[in-house]
């Protein structure tokens, strides 16, 4: 500061000129800062706008195969990446902790903590053995610790099963332990490797040919045909477990069901056909039910109603489903006049149809309908996780009245709008299914929507974007089997890879009459092997 003061001019006029120049420079810098702030705000708004557009396009693209729409999504993703890459670093600095000689720890800056169970390698930076000033002995009085997250690439290893053959010196009896059972007899893969291939294909959506390329970079040649055989063998092994899960789902009195398209390659001509994957889900957690949640999938080469009708031929209870006519036979009374399956229609479908009209036309009538439907869902948010009886009582006291208002609103406004309009179609969709849409209020264990099934369908839709098509009907059936295990494991808060590895390690020798032991909610893990 002394040197700076000594360089100042002594002439008052020059000092005034210098101060004026500094003022002008300050004004310029403030203007530049303001422009930078405005630019940053503009970029932030543009990022948010792109995120909203992406969310809308993803919702539009769900269940579709529009190449134009997919391309637009990918372009927006790249644009969003570029904008976010230009944004200032908003991550907190690496957390530093210090401890004094009394053992008290202090944190210098807040940051999201890294999981405690991660292994930690410690590098001590202490280059000075003696004081650099006087050469005296140094004593540690505190330490600063900075944690940096590292990644160790996956690696292969070979497990050698060595079985010594031993001979008795007295009687010459030969003794040798039997070879432990493997998922693929006389094959290369361990249960862990099989689980990795299955999770990569069906959970992380990496087709086998991409896995082949990844393994090759890691120095191992594993052909696609070889791994395809592993997938087929795994699906065969778990078939009894799939049926046990299906039996559990159908033993309840509430099932959510839905279906989605699966392009399947037609043999001979290289073209694809539209097959289906059906989902059947049981989840009693929203009403404090005791049964474990589970889901199973079924593949079919077409969308004929005979498939869900055959699957649920012996089912008695409530069925949450969309308005597909293939379910209608399930709702018809039997020869005794009893209805064994009660339809529960989905209010999310009604809301979605009405919302699409409102977004496209800004219709005040559509907005009024949306506000009333929103009231229904607000009631459901308040009673989620309550007991069956509490849910029923609140629905009878509040939801029934709102439903009456919605029905009156739809009926009165239907006469005011063109009969062929999209909004009229949305209203008729609701009014034609009114009994099924209102039935959930009579039973606290029913749900207002079929969103649970749609969530279970989403992994298939994500995988479909990567696979492009299934190779055959058998491929679709195998996918249904593996998805059943993966998604049921997730519903029970299990790491699906650890679950698959455990199942594949045990199922070859597991007694068929004890298959229940391998269900996600019954399987027993060693400590620290089933985390999610």
Secondary structure, DSSP 8 states (H G I E B T S, - for coil): -HHHHHTS-S-HHHHHHHHHHHHHHHHHHHHHHHHHHHHHHHHHHHHHHHHHHHHHHHHHHTT---HHHHHHHHHHHHHHHHHHHHS---S----EEEEETT--EEESS------TTS----------SB-TTT--B----EEEEE-------------------EE-TTT--EE-------SSTT-S--HHHHHHHHHHHHTS---HHHHHHHHHHTT----HHHHHHHHHHHHHHTHHHHHHHHHHHHTSSEEEEEEEEEEEE-TTT--EEEEEEEEEEE--GGGT--S--EEEEEEESS--THHHHHHTTT--EEEE--S-GGGGGGGS--TTS--SEEEE--HHHHHHHHHHHHHHH--HHHHHHHHHHHHHHHHHHHHTTS-HHHHHHHIIIIIHHHHHHHHHHHHHHHTTS-TTSHHHHHHHHHHHTHHHHHGGGG-TTS-S--HHHHHHHHHHHHHHHHHSSBSSHHHHHHHHHHHHHHHHHHHTT--HHHHHHHHHHHGGGS-GGGGGGGSTTT----TTSS--
